[in-house]
Amino acid sequence: MQDCDVIVIGAGMAGASIATELAARQARVIVLEMEDAPGRHTTGRSAALFSEIYGNAVIRALTRASRPRLAEGFMTPRDCLHIASAEQLERLEAYAALPDVAGASRRVSAAEAIALCPILRPDYVAGALAELNAYDIDVDALHQAYLRQIRSLGGAVICDARLERAERTDGVWTVTAGGAAYRAPILVNAAGAWGDVVAALAGVAPLGLAPKRRTIAIVPAPKDGRCDDSPFVVDVDEQFYFKAEAGRIMISPADETPSDPCDAAPDELDVAIAIDRAQAAADLPVTRVLSSWAGLRTFAPDRTPVLGFDAAAAGFFWCVGQGGYGIQTAPAMGGLGAALVLGAAPPAGLEDLDPALLSPARFG
Ligand SMILES: Cc1cc2nc3c(=O)[nH]c(=O)nc-3n(C[C@H](O)[C@H](O)[C@H](O)COP(=O)(O)OP(=O)(O)OC[C@H]3O[C@@H](n4cnc5c(N)ncnc54)[C@H](O)[C@@H]3O)c2cc1C
């Protein structure tokens, strides 16, 4: 039996970031991960974008607050173009008018968009928003840095430790995982797509988390060099996106296919849709698919992350529902999550964010 202050279930970006912030605040932390290594699921499968104008207002606030930590060597600049066809111009204008979107982007003409990304088709693009401060995130470096920091602060990350059962008696959770037992007064659920499954194993009511599959295909970039270094191009209705990198282009149909929690695999039809949508917007000859993968983006019913103690289960803390934003929001989610677990003041940059917006209590 190992005792600690907080047990965290899941060593993806969510579990790693909140565990780091807990350990940094002197909590004794044990992270339990069911796979043989952290990052096998959604964290290892992202598009690695940092965009302060992506997602709803709460996500945008969490993203802005995450920037200082990510800027400590985990990001490289990447232009981001949010493009619209003629039919989408009205929605582009509405989006561009949101105050924080307006402050972080510049409305550009179709000609300017094509100058920034020469493979865009003049007969498709009618206008765009150029984001001023978008980045590629080095996801693996960030994740590994968190995991190292947990250990250097005296915490433990234990793999091959699938939570089997969690029971609370006399104010203490006893957790059985990977054939061993652990005890702590606080249990953090950072199990990604398995969030509701983990809750059920602890006898806690589910939130209705919805894992949704998203696909990515990698294709060779055209050899003429026109998009050796393209911006991240995303359709304003998020119907597809692509970016070029090192002679390759990453394309996604921005699919959201409902899924059970699982080791997600790409569907050939989604790969075909990705290529089709990107080719409608850009002159992008695709001769073959070099690789493809899929991952589960898991959403709460209102598509805002869930961070807070369960109202009905003492000592059970939710850190789930990061959807498609769990990398770019991880520093803020980790810092705020640790503050909420320990009853401390919110970290810098998050003083004005009402924790009730993230609390599981909002679901009644
Ligand atoms: C295609 C795609 C593109 C994306 N692009 C971006 C992007 O550009 N920018 C961005 O910010 N985000 C992006 N995301 C979203 C981001 O990747 C996720 O929000 C984030 O990785 C979620 O992290 P997590 O730790 O919650 O989940 P996970 O990484 O899935 O971690 C959960 C962990 O819990 C473990 N676990 C589950 N059940 C148990 C159990 N019973 N016992 C022990 N361990 C358990 C799992 O093994 C897993 O390791 C993208 C996602 C996808 C799929």
The ligand as an ORCA input file, in Angstrom:
! r2SCAN-3c Opt
* xyz 0 1
  C      -6.188     14.598    -34.402
  C      -6.121     15.476    -33.176
  C      -5.644     16.759    -33.295
  C      -5.534     17.583    -32.172
  N      -4.957     18.812    -32.314
  C      -4.769     19.584    -31.224
  C      -4.107     20.829    -31.357
  O      -3.693     21.226    -32.448
  N      -3.943     21.599    -30.226
  C      -4.393     21.169    -29.000
  O      -4.219     21.900    -28.016
  N      -5.019     19.976    -28.864
  C      -5.214     19.179    -29.937
  N      -5.836     17.977    -29.812
  C      -6.426     17.614    -28.509
  C      -5.399     17.141    -27.504
  O      -4.547     16.191    -28.108
  C      -6.148     16.542    -26.310
  O      -7.069     17.493    -25.780
  C      -5.217     16.122    -25.182
  O      -4.175     15.307    -25.678
  C      -5.998     15.364    -24.128
  O      -5.079     14.910    -23.156
  P      -5.557     13.913    -22.029
  O      -4.399     13.718    -21.113
  O      -6.852     14.364    -21.481
  O      -5.894     12.546    -22.813
  P      -4.952     11.309    -23.167
  O      -3.696     11.755    -23.803
  O      -5.766     10.347    -23.939
  O      -4.567     10.726    -21.757
  C      -5.481      9.998    -20.959
  C      -4.676      8.858    -20.343
  O      -5.486      8.172    -19.387
  C      -5.076      6.818    -19.419
  N      -6.131      5.996    -18.804
  C      -7.395      5.807    -19.235
  N      -8.062      4.961    -18.421
  C      -7.197      4.617    -17.428
  C      -7.276      3.757    -16.292
  N      -8.398      3.064    -16.008
  N      -6.189      3.629    -15.493
  C      -5.037      4.307    -15.756
  N      -4.888      5.120    -16.855
  C      -5.966      5.276    -17.674
  C      -4.903      6.545    -20.918
  O      -4.099      5.426    -21.171
  C      -4.259      7.857    -21.387
  O      -2.842      7.779    -21.407
  C      -5.954     17.113    -30.900
  C      -6.434     15.812    -30.784
  C      -6.507     15.000    -31.907
  C      -7.001     13.585    -31.753
*
